[in-house]
Amino acid sequence: MPSKKIHLAAFMNAGPQGTVGWRHPDAGDDFLTAEHYLHIARVLEAACFDMAFVPDALAVPRSLGGSFEPAVRFGSGTTRLDPMTVITLMSSVTTRLGVAATMSTGYQEPYNLARSMGTLDHLSGGRAGWNVVTSFQDAEAQNFGQDKLPDREERYARAEEFLEVITRLWDSWSDDALIRDKVSGRFGHPDQVEAIDHRGRFFQVQGPLGVPRPPQGYPVIVQAGASPTGRDFASRWADVVFCSHESLESAVDFCQDMKKRAAAHGRDPEQLKILPAATTVVGIDYRDAMAKHEAFFDLVDHEAGLSRLAYHCNVDLTKYDLDGPLPSLEVVGVEGHYREVVEFAERERLSIREIGRWYGARTEGNMIGSAADIADTMEQWIDAGAADGFMIQATHVPAAFEDFATHVVPELQRRGLFRTEYEGNTLRENLGLARPGRGEWRHRAKGATAVTAHGAGA
């Protein structure tokens, strides 16, 4: 009996891929052109991917040595185009592929983001997604009038109110508010459009939104919180959780925890999709794939990898002995990445310098091998309850996505693990997610103790 069908998303920067992906001989050099992203979009849709997912940060990293010099020298997280512009481009040449952009609740306003995402959801026919982040670098804060990031609890408190406001704005029009009757001259039902009159700790927003309710109700909400606060937030608000794990065991523990949290908040656990990162290296066989990975590893300078890790953790690693072990750190940044590094470094007894080289070329999920090898591993993770699908991370673009689409996708389809054509028109439909009814925000907001059936209106 085949395993349940999996979901696939593609993790792709709006700029160079990864730490040294730009150095790969097969990497494209045209990431500053529209055609680069249009080509990737076509490749992903032809392979029936659920969505393209674009991460983002609002600063050039300064975490290593307090300077942006290492990041610029190695190209680690320096060039990041506006993700909304990029995913809008990608949606213009596709009809089924979902497109998701990362936008920070720390340095955006709910009204502007509600309008941008609502607009894209309409123009794409219901294929927009928003990856909610609270920002994780002091360098980002310093571009927006702050000396350093607020602490984690403060950032999540703002995010909580942000989500309430933005979903209320999307709900400020009923689904049937538009009439557009040219004969009578009536454009809409005024009694089906509401101001939200929100006055809170962080935001004061009157509304209503100037964009009718999105086709998906709410664009798909993606989140990647790994701390206890982040997990609670994601289990209430998110439709998709992006995560990163160094072992199958930690992935199973995380997935089970998130499903339990969702159920405790009154949600159907199957309405929360868990997509761990999977960096795939496809070869004719395992030996061929390992040769490709080793050639990629040889491109990584330890300082480039440490620049990336320092950026993720928001901790200056040059303060420590690079030939000594990684000390216990108070991580302001991405806690999930830090835990993954600790797990691997302790198991392999790595120094900080060695961690840098590993982190710069890491292949999450241990998915190196032939198409059959990779499909075996994916099937194992799905059967173990570690995932609902995977966030495919390419070592270099577009070639690594092309390799996956050409070799791994047909193998998954042959096994009955992946679709051969899209089931629906919207991103929610293809992910198997219910469309939120108007007023769903009340059931996801912090403190809610009961949830009505999916699709119930306010």
C-alpha positions as CSV (number, residue, x, y, z in Angstrom):
1,M,0.0,0.0,0.0
2,P,1.6,3.3,-1.1
3,S,2.4,6.0,1.5
4,K,0.2,9.2,1.5
5,K,1.0,11.7,-1.2
6,I,3.6,14.3,-0.3
7,H,3.8,18.0,-0.9
8,L,6.7,19.8,-2.4
9,A,7.9,23.4,-2.1
10,A,11.0,24.9,-3.5
11,F,13.2,27.1,-1.3
12,M,14.8,29.7,-3.5
13,N,16.5,33.0,-2.8
14,A,15.7,36.2,-4.6
15,G,19.5,36.4,-5.3
16,P,22.4,33.9,-5.1
17,Q,21.5,30.5,-3.7
18,G,22.9,29.5,-0.4
19,T,26.4,30.3,0.9
20,V,28.5,29.3,-2.2
21,G,25.8,28.2,-4.7
22,W,26.9,31.0,-7.0
23,R,30.3,29.5,-7.3
24,H,29.0,26.2,-8.7
25,P,30.1,25.7,-12.4
26,D,26.4,25.0,-13.3
27,A,24.9,27.9,-11.4
28,G,23.2,30.6,-13.4
29,D,24.7,34.1,-13.2
30,D,21.6,36.0,-14.1
31,F,19.9,36.3,-10.7
32,L,19.4,40.0,-11.3
33,T,17.2,39.4,-14.3
34,A,13.5,38.6,-14.6
35,E,14.2,35.6,-16.9
36,H,16.1,33.7,-14.1
37,Y,12.9,33.6,-11.9
38,L,10.5,33.0,-14.8
39,H,12.5,30.0,-15.9
40,I,12.5,28.5,-12.4
41,A,8.8,29.1,-12.1
42,R,8.2,27.2,-15.3
43,V,10.4,24.3,-14.2
44,L,8.6,24.0,-10.9
45,E,5.1,24.1,-12.4
46,A,6.0,21.5,-15.0
47,A,7.0,19.3,-12.1
48,C,3.7,20.0,-10.2
49,F,5.4,21.6,-7.2
50,D,2.9,23.1,-4.7
51,M,4.8,26.3,-4.3
52,A,8.0,28.4,-4.7
53,F,9.0,29.9,-1.4
54,V,11.3,32.9,-1.1
55,P,13.1,33.7,2.2
56,D,14.2,37.2,3.0
57,A,16.0,39.5,5.4
58,L,16.1,43.3,5.6
59,A,19.8,43.8,6.0
60,V,23.2,42.7,4.8
61,P,24.5,40.4,7.6
62,R,27.0,42.0,10.1
63,S,27.0,39.2,12.7
64,L,30.5,37.9,12.0
65,G,33.0,40.3,13.6
66,G,30.5,43.1,13.6
67,S,31.1,43.8,9.9
68,F,29.4,43.1,6.6
69,E,32.8,42.5,5.0
70,P,32.7,38.6,5.3
71,A,29.2,38.5,3.9
72,V,30.0,40.7,0.9
73,R,33.3,38.9,0.3
74,F,31.7,35.4,0.2
75,G,28.3,36.5,-1.1
76,S,26.5,35.0,2.0
77,G,23.1,36.6,2.3
78,T,24.1,39.9,0.8
79,T,21.9,40.2,-2.4
80,R,18.2,39.9,-1.7
81,L,15.8,41.4,-4.2
82,D,12.3,42.3,-3.0
83,P,10.5,39.0,-2.7
84,M,7.0,40.4,-3.5
85,T,8.2,41.6,-6.9
86,V,9.9,38.3,-7.6
87,I,6.9,36.1,-6.7
88,T,4.6,38.4,-8.6
89,L,6.7,37.8,-11.7
90,M,6.7,34.1,-11.1
91,S,2.9,34.0,-10.8
92,S,2.6,35.8,-14.2
93,V,3.9,32.8,-16.2
94,T,2.2,30.0,-14.2
95,T,-1.4,29.0,-13.5
96,R,-1.1,26.5,-10.7
97,L,2.2,27.0,-8.9
98,G,1.8,28.7,-5.5
99,V,4.2,31.6,-4.7
100,A,5.1,32.6,-1.1
101,A,7.2,35.5,0.1
102,T,8.8,36.2,3.5
103,M,7.8,39.5,5.1
104,S,8.6,40.6,8.6
105,T,6.0,41.6,11.2
106,G,8.7,43.7,12.9
107,Y,9.2,46.1,10.0
108,Q,6.0,46.1,8.1
109,E,2.5,47.5,8.8
110,P,-0.6,45.2,8.7
111,Y,-2.5,47.4,6.2
112,N,0.2,47.6,3.6
113,L,0.9,43.9,3.8
114,A,-2.8,42.9,3.8
115,R,-3.2,45.0,0.6
116,S,-0.1,43.6,-1.1
117,M,-0.9,39.9,-0.3
118,G,-4.6,40.4,-1.0
119,T,-3.8,41.9,-4.4
120,L,-1.5,39.1,-5.4
121,D,-4.0,36.5,-4.3
122,H,-6.5,38.0,-6.6
123,L,-4.2,38.6,-9.5
124,S,-2.8,35.0,-9.3
125,G,-6.2,33.4,-8.9
126,G,-5.6,32.3,-5.3
127,R,-2.0,31.2,-5.3
128,A,-0.3,33.6,-2.8
129,G,1.4,32.7,0.5
130,W,3.0,34.7,3.2
131,N,5.9,33.4,5.3
132,V,5.6,35.2,8.7
133,V,8.9,36.1,10.4
134,T,9.6,38.3,13.3
135,S,13.2,39.2,12.1
136,F,16.3,37.7,13.8
137,Q,19.2,40.1,13.2
138,D,20.2,43.3,15.0
139,A,21.3,44.5,11.5
140,E,17.7,44.5,10.4
141,A,16.6,46.6,13.5
142,Q,19.4,49.1,12.7
143,N,17.8,49.8,9.2
144,F,14.6,50.7,10.9
145,G,15.5,53.1,13.7
146,Q,16.4,50.6,16.4
147,D,19.8,49.8,17.9
148,K,18.9,46.1,18.4
149,L,16.1,43.6,18.0
150,P,13.4,43.5,20.7
151,D,13.6,40.3,22.7
152,R,11.8,37.2,21.4
153,E,8.7,37.6,23.6
154,E,8.3,41.2,22.4
155,R,8.7,40.2,18.8
156,Y,6.1,37.5,19.0
157,A,3.7,39.8,20.9
158,R,3.9,42.2,18.0
159,A,3.5,39.3,15.5
160,E,0.4,38.1,17.4
161,E,-1.3,41.5,17.1
162,F,-0.1,41.8,13.5
163,L,-1.8,38.5,12.5
164,E,-5.0,39.5,14.2
165,V,-5.1,42.8,12.4
166,I,-4.2,41.5,9.0
167,T,-6.7,38.6,9.1
168,R,-9.4,41.0,10.2
169,L,-8.5,43.3,7.3
170,W,-8.8,40.4,4.9
171,D,-12.2,39.6,6.5
172,S,-13.4,43.2,6.3
173,W,-15.2,42.4,3.1
174,S,-17.6,39.5,2.9
175,D,-17.2,37.0,0.0
176,D,-20.4,38.4,-1.6
177,A,-19.8,42.1,-1.0
178,L,-19.2,42.9,-4.6
179,I,-22.2,43.3,-6.9
180,R,-20.9,45.3,-10.0
181,D,-24.4,45.7,-11.5
182,K,-24.0,48.1,-14.4
183,V,-27.7,48.4,-14.9
184,S,-28.6,49.4,-11.3
185,G,-25.3,51.2,-10.7
186,R,-24.7,49.3,-7.5
187,F,-21.0,48.3,-7.1
188,G,-21.2,46.6,-3.7
189,H,-23.2,45.9,-0.5
190,P,-22.2,48.5,2.1
191,D,-23.6,46.3,4.9
192,Q,-21.1,43.5,4.0
193,V,-18.0,45.7,4.4
194,E,-16.9,46.5,7.9
195,A,-14.3,48.8,9.5
196,I,-12.2,46.9,12.0
197,D,-11.5,49.8,14.4
198,H,-8.5,48.1,16.0
199,R,-6.7,49.9,18.8
200,G,-4.0,47.7,20.3
201,R,-0.6,47.9,21.9
202,F,1.3,48.0,18.6
203,F,-1.2,49.0,16.0
204,Q,-4.1,51.4,15.4
205,V,-6.0,50.5,12.2
206,Q,-9.4,51.6,11.2
207,G,-10.1,49.7,8.0
208,P,-11.8,48.4,6.0
209,L,-9.2,47.1,3.5
210,G,-9.3,48.6,0.0
211,V,-9.1,45.1,-1.5
212,P,-12.0,42.7,-1.5
213,R,-11.6,39.4,0.4
214,P,-8.9,37.2,-1.2
215,P,-9.9,34.2,-3.2
216,Q,-8.3,31.9,-0.6
217,G,-10.0,33.7,2.3
218,Y,-6.5,34.3,3.7
219,P,-3.4,33.7,1.6
220,V,-1.6,30.6,2.9
221,I,0.3,31.4,6.1
222,V,3.7,29.8,6.4
223,Q,5.8,30.0,9.6
224,A,9.1,28.5,10.9
225,G,9.1,29.1,14.6
226,A,11.1,26.5,16.6
227,S,11.2,28.0,20.1
228,P,8.4,27.2,22.5
229,T,6.9,30.6,21.8
230,G,7.3,30.1,18.0
231,R,5.8,26.7,18.1
232,D,2.7,27.9,19.9
233,F,2.3,30.8,17.5
234,A,2.7,28.5,14.4
235,S,0.3,25.9,15.7
236,R,-2.4,28.5,16.0
237,W,-1.8,30.7,12.9
238,A,0.2,28.7,10.3
239,D,-1.1,26.5,7.5
240,V,2.4,25.4,6.6
241,V,5.4,25.0,9.0
242,F,8.9,25.1,7.4
243,C,11.5,23.4,9.6
244,S,15.0,22.1,9.6
245,H,16.3,18.8,11.2
246,E,19.6,17.0,11.3
247,S,18.0,13.6,12.1
248,L,14.8,11.7,11.4
249,E,14.3,11.3,15.1
250,S,14.2,15.1,15.8
251,A,12.0,15.6,12.8
252,V,9.5,13.0,14.1
253,D,9.5,14.7,17.6
254,F,8.9,18.1,16.0
255,C,6.1,17.0,13.7
256,Q,4.3,15.1,16.5
257,D,4.6,18.1,18.8
258,M,3.2,20.5,16.3
259,K,0.3,18.3,15.4
260,K,-0.5,17.9,19.1
261,R,-0.3,21.6,19.7
262,A,-2.7,22.3,16.7
263,A,-5.2,19.8,18.1
264,A,-4.9,21.4,21.6
265,H,-6.0,24.7,20.0
266,G,-9.0,23.0,18.4
267,R,-7.6,22.6,14.9
268,D,-7.6,19.6,12.7
269,P,-3.9,18.5,12.8
270,E,-4.1,17.5,9.1
271,Q,-4.7,21.2,8.4
272,L,-1.2,22.0,9.5
273,K,1.3,20.8,6.9
274,I,4.9,20.2,8.1
275,L,7.6,20.6,5.4
276,P,11.2,19.9,6.6
277,A,14.1,21.3,4.5
278,A,15.6,18.7,2.1
279,T,18.8,19.6,0.3
280,T,19.0,17.1,-2.5
281,V,22.0,16.1,-4.6
282,V,21.0,13.8,-7.4
283,G,23.4,11.4,-9.2
284,I,23.4,8.3,-11.3
285,D,24.0,6.4,-8.1
286,Y,25.1,7.2,-4.5
287,R,28.8,7.3,-5.5
288,D,28.2,9.8,-8.3
289,A,26.0,11.9,-6.0
290,M,28.7,11.9,-3.3
291,A,31.3,13.0,-5.8
292,K,29.0,16.0,-6.7
293,H,28.5,16.8,-3.0
294,E,32.3,16.6,-2.3
295,A,33.0,18.9,-5.2
296,F,30.5,21.4,-3.8
297,F,32.0,21.0,-0.3
298,D,35.4,21.9,-1.7
299,L,34.0,25.3,-2.7
300,V,33.2,26.3,0.9
301,D,35.6,28.4,3.0
302,H,35.0,28.0,6.7
303,E,34.5,31.7,7.1
304,A,31.8,31.7,4.5
305,G,29.9,29.0,6.4
306,L,30.5,30.8,9.8
307,S,29.2,34.0,8.3
308,R,26.0,32.2,7.4
309,L,25.7,30.6,10.8
310,A,26.4,33.8,12.6
311,Y,23.7,35.5,10.5
312,H,21.2,32.8,11.3
313,C,21.9,32.8,15.1
314,N,22.7,36.5,15.4
315,V,25.8,35.6,17.4
316,D,29.4,36.7,16.6
317,L,31.3,33.4,16.5
318,T,34.7,35.2,16.1
319,K,34.6,35.8,19.9
320,Y,35.4,32.1,20.5
321,D,38.3,29.8,19.7
322,L,37.6,28.6,16.2
323,D,39.5,25.3,16.8
324,G,37.5,24.6,20.0
325,P,34.0,23.3,20.4
326,L,30.9,25.4,20.0
327,P,29.9,26.8,23.4
328,S,26.4,27.0,24.8
329,L,24.9,30.2,23.3
330,E,21.9,32.4,24.0
331,V,20.5,32.5,20.5
332,V,18.6,35.6,19.5
333,G,18.1,34.4,16.0
334,V,16.8,31.2,14.5
335,E,16.7,28.7,17.3
336,G,15.9,25.7,15.1
337,H,19.1,26.2,13.1
338,Y,21.2,26.5,16.3
339,R,19.7,23.2,17.7
340,E,20.4,21.4,14.5
341,V,24.0,22.6,14.6
342,V,24.5,21.5,18.2
343,E,23.0,18.1,17.5
344,F,25.4,17.5,14.6
345,A,28.5,19.1,16.1
346,E,28.2,17.1,19.3
347,R,27.7,13.8,17.4
348,E,30.6,14.5,15.0
349,R,32.8,16.3,17.6
350,L,33.4,19.3,15.3
351,S,35.3,22.5,16.1
352,I,33.7,25.8,15.3
353,R,36.0,26.0,12.2
354,E,34.8,22.6,11.0
355,I,31.2,23.6,11.7
356,G,31.7,26.5,9.3
357,R,32.7,24.3,6.4
358,W,29.9,21.8,7.2
359,Y,27.2,24.5,7.6
360,G,28.2,26.2,4.3
361,A,27.6,23.0,2.4
362,R,25.1,21.1,4.6
363,T,22.6,18.8,2.9
364,E,19.6,18.7,5.2
365,G,17.7,15.4,5.4
366,N,20.6,13.3,4.1
367,M,19.2,13.2,0.6
368,I,22.2,12.4,-1.5
369,G,22.1,9.7,-4.0
370,S,20.2,8.4,-7.0
371,A,16.6,9.4,-7.6
372,A,15.5,6.1,-6.1
373,D,17.7,6.7,-3.0
374,I,16.2,10.1,-2.5
375,A,12.6,8.8,-3.0
376,D,13.4,6.0,-0.4
377,T,14.4,8.6,2.2
378,M,11.4,10.8,1.5
379,E,9.1,7.8,1.8
380,Q,10.8,6.8,5.1
381,W,10.3,10.2,6.6
382,I,6.6,10.3,5.5
383,D,5.9,6.8,6.9
384,A,7.7,7.7,10.2
385,G,5.4,10.7,10.7
386,A,8.2,13.2,10.3
387,A,6.7,15.3,7.5
388,D,3.8,16.0,5.2
389,G,6.2,16.9,2.4
390,F,9.5,18.7,1.9
391,M,11.0,22.1,1.2
392,I,13.5,21.3,-1.5
393,Q,16.7,23.4,-1.2
394,A,18.9,23.5,-4.2
395,T,22.7,23.7,-3.9
396,H,22.7,25.8,-7.0
397,V,20.1,27.2,-9.4
398,P,18.5,26.5,-11.7
399,A,20.3,23.2,-12.4
400,A,19.7,21.5,-9.1
401,F,15.9,22.2,-9.4
402,E,16.0,20.9,-12.9
403,D,17.8,17.7,-11.7
404,F,15.2,17.1,-9.1
405,A,12.3,17.8,-11.5
406,T,13.8,15.5,-14.2
407,H,14.8,12.6,-12.1
408,V,13.3,12.5,-8.6
409,V,9.8,13.7,-9.4
410,P,9.1,10.9,-11.9
411,E,10.4,8.4,-9.4
412,L,8.0,9.7,-6.7
413,Q,5.1,9.7,-9.3
414,R,6.0,6.1,-10.3
415,R,5.6,5.1,-6.6
416,G,2.3,6.9,-6.3
417,L,3.8,9.3,-3.8
418,F,3.3,12.5,-5.8
419,R,0.7,14.0,-8.1
420,T,1.0,13.8,-11.9
421,E,-1.3,16.8,-12.3
422,Y,-2.6,19.5,-10.0
423,E,-5.8,18.7,-8.0
424,G,-7.0,22.3,-7.8
425,N,-6.6,25.9,-8.9
426,T,-5.6,27.6,-5.6
427,L,-2.6,26.9,-3.4
428,R,-4.9,25.9,-0.6
429,E,-6.7,23.4,-2.8
430,N,-3.4,21.8,-3.9
431,L,-2.1,21.6,-0.3
432,G,-5.4,20.1,0.9
433,L,-6.2,23.0,3.1
434,A,-9.7,24.3,3.9
435,R,-10.6,27.8,3.0
436,P,-11.0,29.9,6.1
437,G,-14.4,31.3,6.7
438,R,-14.9,35.0,7.5
439,G,-14.1,35.4,11.1
440,E,-11.6,32.5,11.4
441,W,-9.1,34.9,13.0
442,R,-11.1,34.7,16.2
443,H,-10.3,31.1,16.6
444,R,-6.6,31.4,15.8
445,A,-5.9,34.4,18.0
446,K,-4.0,33.9,21.3
447,G,-6.3,32.8,24.1
448,A,-8.9,31.2,21.8
449,T,-10.1,28.0,23.4
450,A,-12.6,26.6,20.8
451,V,-12.8,26.5,17.0
452,T,-15.9,26.2,14.9
453,A,-15.8,23.9,11.9
454,H,-13.6,24.9,9.0
455,G,-15.3,27.3,6.8
456,A,-17.8,28.6,9.4
457,G,-18.4,32.3,9.1
458,A,-18.4,34.9,11.8
